[in-house]
C-alpha cells in the first residue's frame, strides 16, 4: 500500500457492503486533482460527489440480474488531492504511477475516479510499466480529442492527455469525439488514428462493431471522460458539448467491449458537480457500478449472495 495523502473517503456503495483491501477484487481509487481545467471548474470535487451519490445506487443490477457488490469493492484513500493544497502535475503523475503499480501488482481491478483527465496519463503509464511486454489499447470515450501537444503552456494539460498516451506508443480508439482543433485533426490524419465521431454514432447503426473491430490488442484500458455522454444526461462536466452517447448506447458499447476483450482497468474523469443537482454524480456512480458488473461477469469472478 502507498503512503496516504488524505483521509479515507466514504466507501463506494456505503459501509454496509464495503470490503477490506485484502478481500477486494475491485479497488476504487479517488484522485481529486484539478490544476489545468479551462472552462467550468470543480472536477476536484468529482470523486467525492460520485462516492456520495453511490450510497443511493441499488445493489441489484437489473440488466445482469444479480447483485454485483459481492465481488468485493474497496475504496482507496484519495491521492493527489488539490482540495488540500497545491499539487503539481508532475507530482500527481508520479504518485498515480506508484500507487497504480502496487495495486496492479496485487492483482486488483482498479477504477480511478477523477479529477481532471490529465490523470489518465499517469494511470496508463503505470499499466505499461507494470507489464512492459503486454500490449494494450487505450479506448477513450470523450467529447474532445485531447491530442494537443501542449495547451496553455503545459504538456500535462487535460487537453493533451491522449497525445501523451500516443507518445507512449500505445494504440488508441477514440469514441464519441465531437470537438477538435486543427492540430488534432491533422495529427489524426497523419498517424491514422482511429476516431469514431459522435456523428458516426448518431447516423451509422454499425458504429459499435466498427469501433470494436478497430481494437488491435486483446487487452484494453478504458478511459471515460464524462463529457462523452450527451449533456442532457450528464450536464455536470467541465465542457459540455452538444450531442454524445446516450445512456443505453454507452452501456451497450461497454458490455460488448468487456465481453470481447480483457479490460485491464478503467477510469471515469471530469465530473464537475452542479450545485442543487445530483443528476450527473448519480449517473456517474451508476456507470461505475455498471463497469464493476461487466468486469465481474466477463472475468468469471465469483459472485455470492449477501450474508
C-alpha positions in Angstrom: 0.0 0.0 0.0 1.1 3.6 -0.7 1.7 6.5 1.7 -1.8 8.1 2.1 -2.2 11.8 1.4 -5.7 12.3 2.7 -8.4 10.7 4.9 -10.3 7.7 3.6 -13.4 8.9 1.7 -16.9 7.5 2.1 -16.9 3.9 0.7 -18.3 3.3 -2.7 -21.9 2.0 -2.2 -21.6 2.5 1.5 -20.0 0.9 4.6 -22.6 -1.9 4.7 -21.1 -3.6 1.7 -17.5 -2.2 1.9 -14.8 -4.9 1.7 -11.3 -4.9 3.2 -8.4 -4.3 0.8 -7.1 -7.9 1.1 -10.5 -9.3 0.2 -11.4 -6.9 -2.6 -11.1 -7.7 -6.3 -12.1 -4.2 -7.3 -10.4 -1.0 -5.9 -12.0 2.4 -6.4 -9.1 5.0 -6.4 -10.2 8.6 -6.0 -7.9 11.3 -7.4 -9.4 14.7 -6.7 -6.8 16.6 -8.7 -7.5 19.8 -10.6 -4.9 22.1 -12.0 -5.4 22.8 -15.7 -9.2 23.0 -16.3 -10.1 25.8 -18.7 -13.9 26.2 -18.6 -16.1 25.1 -15.8 -14.1 24.4 -12.6 -14.9 21.9 -9.9 -13.7 18.5 -11.1 -11.6 18.1 -8.0 -15.0 17.6 -6.2 -16.0 14.9 -8.6 -14.6 11.8 -6.8 -16.3 12.7 -3.5 -19.6 13.5 -5.3 -19.6 10.1 -7.1 -18.8 8.3 -3.8 -21.6 10.2 -2.0 -24.1 9.5 -4.8 -23.2 5.8 -4.9 -24.8 5.5 -1.5 -28.2 5.7 -3.4 -27.4 3.2 -6.1 -29.4 -0.1 -5.8 -27.2 -3.1 -5.3 -29.3 -5.2 -7.8 -28.4 -4.8 -11.4 -31.5 -5.5 -13.5 -29.5 -6.0 -16.7 -27.2 -8.6 -15.1 -30.0 -9.9 -12.9 -27.9 -10.1 -9.8 -26.2 -8.0 -7.1 -22.7 -7.2 -8.1 -21.1 -5.9 -4.9 -20.1 -9.4 -3.6 -17.1 -9.3 -5.9 -15.5 -7.2 -3.2 -15.1 -3.4 -3.6 -12.6 -1.4 -1.6 -12.4 2.4 -1.7 -8.8 3.5 -1.5 -7.9 6.7 0.3 -7.7 9.7 -2.1 -4.4 10.7 -3.5 -3.1 13.9 -5.2 -5.9 15.9 -3.6 -5.7 19.5 -4.7 -8.5 20.3 -2.3 -6.0 20.0 0.5 -3.4 22.3 -1.2 -1.4 22.7 -4.4 -0.1 19.6 -6.2 1.9 19.9 -9.4 1.1 17.8 -12.4 4.4 16.1 -12.2 3.9 15.2 -8.5 0.4 13.9 -9.3 1.7 11.7 -12.2 4.4 10.3 -10.0 2.0 9.4 -7.2 -0.5 7.9 -9.6 2.1 5.7 -11.1 3.5 4.5 -7.8 0.0 3.8 -6.4 -1.3 2.1 -9.5 1.7 -0.2 -9.9 1.2 -1.5 -6.4 -2.5 -2.1 -7.0 -2.0 -3.8 -10.3 0.8 -6.0 -9.0 -1.5 -7.0 -6.2 -4.0 -8.2 -8.8 -6.7 -5.6 -8.2 -9.1 -4.3 -10.9 -8.8 -0.6 -10.4 -11.4 2.1 -11.4 -9.8 5.5 -10.9 -12.1 8.5 -10.3 -11.0 12.0 -11.3 -10.5 14.8 -11.2 -9.2 16.2 -14.5 -8.4 14.0 -17.4 -4.7 14.6 -17.3 -4.7 12.0 -14.5 -5.1 9.3 -17.1 -1.6 9.8 -18.5 -0.2 8.6 -15.2 -2.7 5.7 -14.9 -1.9 4.4 -18.4 1.9 4.8 -17.8 1.5 2.7 -14.6 -0.1 -0.2 -16.5 2.5 0.0 -19.2 5.3 -0.1 -16.6 3.7 -2.9 -14.6 3.5 -5.2 -17.7 6.0 -3.8 -20.2 5.8 -6.8 -22.6 2.0 -6.9 -22.7 0.5 -4.7 -25.4 -2.9 -3.0 -24.7 -5.1 -0.5 -26.4 -6.5 2.7 -24.8 -10.2 3.1 -25.6 -11.3 6.6 -24.9 -14.9 7.8 -24.6 -14.9 11.6 -24.8 -16.3 14.6 -26.5 -12.8 16.0 -27.2 -9.7 14.6 -28.9 -7.3 15.7 -26.1 -4.5 15.4 -28.7 -2.8 18.8 -28.4 0.9 18.7 -27.9 0.6 21.4 -25.3 -2.1 23.8 -24.1 -1.9 27.0 -22.1 1.8 26.4 -21.6 1.7 22.8 -20.3 2.2 19.4 -21.9 0.3 18.0 -18.9 -2.9 19.9 -19.6 -6.1 17.9 -19.6 -6.4 18.8 -23.3 -3.2 16.9 -24.0 -3.7 13.6 -22.2 -4.3 11.4 -25.3 -1.3 13.0 -27.0 0.8 11.8 -24.1 -0.6 8.3 -24.5 0.0 8.3 -28.2 3.6 9.3 -27.4 3.9 6.2 -25.2 3.5 4.2 -28.4 0.1 2.7 -27.4 -2.7 2.2 -29.9 -5.9 4.2 -29.3 -9.5 4.1 -30.3 -11.5 7.3 -29.6 -15.3 7.1 -29.3 -17.8 10.0 -29.2 -15.5 12.7 -30.4 -17.2 15.9 -31.5 -14.7 18.7 -30.8 -11.2 19.0 -32.4 -8.8 21.8 -33.1 -6.8 21.9 -36.4 -3.7 20.5 -34.8 -5.6 17.4 -33.6 -7.4 16.9 -36.9 -4.0 17.0 -38.7 -2.5 14.5 -36.2 -5.4 12.1 -36.6 -4.8 12.1 -40.4 -1.0 11.9 -40.2 -1.0 9.0 -37.8 -4.1 7.2 -39.0 -5.7 7.3 -35.5 -9.0 5.5 -35.1 -11.8 8.0 -34.2 -15.5 7.2 -34.0 -17.1 10.6 -34.1 -20.4 11.4 -32.3 -22.0 12.0 -35.7 -20.9 8.5 -36.8 -22.6 7.1 -33.7 -25.8 9.0 -34.4 -26.1 8.1 -38.1 -24.3 4.7 -38.5 -26.0 1.7 -36.9 -22.9 -0.4 -37.1 -20.7 2.1 -35.2 -20.2 -0.2 -32.2 -19.0 -3.1 -34.3 -16.7 -0.8 -36.3 -15.2 0.5 -33.0 -14.6 -2.9 -31.6 -13.1 -4.3 -34.8 -10.6 -1.4 -34.8 -9.1 -2.6 -31.5 -5.8 -4.4 -32.3 -5.0 -6.0 -29.0 -6.8 -8.4 -26.6 -6.1 -6.2 -23.6 -7.8 -2.8 -23.3 -7.6 0.1 -20.8 -10.8 2.1 -20.8 -10.9 5.9 -20.1 -14.2 7.7 -19.8 -14.4 11.5 -19.8 -18.0 12.0 -18.8 -18.5 14.7 -21.4 -18.5 11.9 -23.9 -22.1 11.3 -22.7 -24.9 13.6 -24.0 -25.1 16.6 -21.7 -28.8 16.1 -21.5 -27.9 13.1 -19.3 -24.6 14.4 -18.0 -24.6 18.2 -17.6 -22.1 18.3 -14.8 -18.8 18.4 -16.8 -16.2 21.0 -17.5 -17.0 21.5 -21.2 -20.5 20.1 -22.1 -20.5 19.6 -25.9 -23.9 19.1 -27.7 -24.5 15.5 -28.8 -22.7 12.5 -27.4 -23.6 9.0 -26.3 -27.0 8.2 -24.7 -27.1 6.1 -21.5 -28.1 2.9 -23.3 -25.7 3.5 -26.2 -22.7 3.7 -23.8 -23.9 0.7 -21.8 -24.3 -1.4 -25.0 -20.8 -0.5 -26.1 -19.3 -1.2 -22.7 -20.9 -4.6 -22.3 -19.7 -5.6 -25.8 -16.2 -4.2 -25.0 -15.9 -6.2 -21.8 -17.2 -9.3 -23.5 -14.9 -9.3 -26.4 -11.7 -8.0 -24.7 -9.9 -8.2 -21.5 -10.4 -4.8 -19.9 -7.4 -4.4 -17.5 -8.6 -1.2 -15.8 -10.8 1.8 -16.2 -11.1 5.4 -15.2 -14.0 7.9 -15.0 -13.0 11.5 -15.3 -14.1 15.2 -15.3 -17.3 15.2 -13.2 -17.8 18.8 -12.1 -20.8 18.8 -9.8 -23.6 21.4 -10.3 -24.9 23.0 -7.2 -28.5 21.9 -6.4 -28.5 18.9 -8.8 -27.5 15.3 -8.3 -28.2 14.1 -11.8 -24.6 14.0 -13.0 -23.0 12.4 -9.9 -25.7 9.8 -9.6 -25.4 8.8 -13.3 -21.6 8.7 -12.9 -21.9 6.5 -9.8 -24.3 4.1 -11.6 -21.9 4.0 -14.5 -19.1 3.0 -12.2 -21.3 0.2 -10.8 -22.0 -1.0 -14.3 -18.3 -1.2 -15.0 -17.8 -3.3 -11.9 -20.7 -5.6 -13.0 -19.4 -6.0 -16.6 -16.0 -6.8 -15.2 -17.5 -9.3 -12.7 -19.5 -11.3 -15.3 -16.8 -11.3 -18.0 -13.9 -12.1 -15.8 -15.7 -15.1 -14.3 -15.4 -13.6 -10.9 -17.4 -15.4 -8.2 -20.5 -13.5 -7.0 -22.2 -14.8 -4.0 -25.4 -13.6 -2.2 -25.4 -11.2 0.8 -24.5 -12.9 4.1 
